Amino acid sequence: MRKALRMLLALTMSIGAVGAGSVTAGAATAETVPDIKERILKIPGMSFVEEKPYEGFRYLVLNYQQPVDHKNPAKGTFQQRFTLLHKATDRPTVFYTSGYNVSTNPSRSEPARIVDGNQVSMEYRFFTPSRPKPADWSKLDIWQAATDQHRLYQALKPVYGKNWLATGGSKGGMTATYFRRFYPNDMNGTVAYVAPNDVVNNEDSAYDRFFAGVGDKACRTQLESVQREALVRRDEIVARYQKWADAQGKTFKVVGSADKAYENVVLDLVWAFWQYHLQSDCKTVPATKASTDDLYKFLDEISGFDAYTDQGLEQFTPYYYQAGTELGAPTFKAPHLKGLLRYPGIYQPRNYVPRDIPMTFRNGAMADVDRWVREDSKRMLFVYGQNDPWSAEPFRLGKNAEARHDYRFYAPGGNHGTKIADLVADERAKATAEVLRWAGVAPATVQKDDRHAKPLAPYDAKLDRSPVEQKSTLRP
């Protein structure tokens, strides 16, 4: 359902690239002998894909051989893609995952900039090209994926011996948390951004409460009015949608028809607006009596007509599979659309996965992680945006959380792209100071006073940019 991946991709900070032996401001000297590429490729199971230049770093795209089934390695292997932004082996390392594909263009996560460190970014299993052939979908679960990370960490730790942090945004934040739950001693700390926590899949009343209070009433009312009007005019718009799909070679075999796809697009609208926009953007919402052209453009901008085509869905089949078998997926009530919806129950993951892939939901996985976070986690930081729909069901901290150095902060008015930098001053300082401490690089001034905490690496407009958002559906 929601174009939620846009975040995900809003936070999919891949990794940076090359400049052998060069140094960025305030950084340790990068070693030139032995060559880092040679050292990595001596690790059993490693293979080279490409190297891209980036001043001050080495940036490598690599594959690592992983078992299809970590419980039974004899069942075969597959090549898992990852990237390495190499700074120096005497710097801390950040293990980043988006929970989806890995970008092969250099970029850097916020924690990697804060600690001025290396970054390893791993593609999630079953996202192409990191998909076993043939694909045994029963081997796509959070434990198998966490064990992928564990094996890659173990392989790289002898080279990068300083402290390690795990991070990711949205599904990547979920992934970083699951990794820590199953392998709590691998990382020195975890920074999970805007990570949903759907403990009980069939209990989603938190989302109804969220939408009843997000933003101001005038904006909520207008968004609902436009959403209703989009369904009143559905026949006219669906005809246009089908014409566009035919011209672009897009099809609707998985969801069933352009009309069914359109209903999903409209249902996404309010969620997608708040996920990636701010209260100040409410002025862009068209009038209820706007032209059909204006409504069409607004729907495409906010929800994305490509999202529910076969071509738009295919890349994200692994996510929809996990949402429908383990992660859960949110639902919400829409009483203002009564009498206009034609396909009850269409808004759920099973309808976005080809029917030849079997799916059975397994209860308990999310409750187990939730319990671990509340009772046993240490050095965990959860960052949320106040106006992000995914924040309605967040990870919860247990008793004595601060004594365990567990924190959860909300950025006022923030959306699904919220970062530490968006927090209020005292929380931003606390979060930054903790990340520096976990990485083992907190200056003496920060050890004495959190207010002195700031990123160790200067901002790089290219490396630290958020990748271009991509329109999608029900994805965090």
Disulfide bonds with the S-S distance in Angstrom:
Cys219-Cys282 1.95
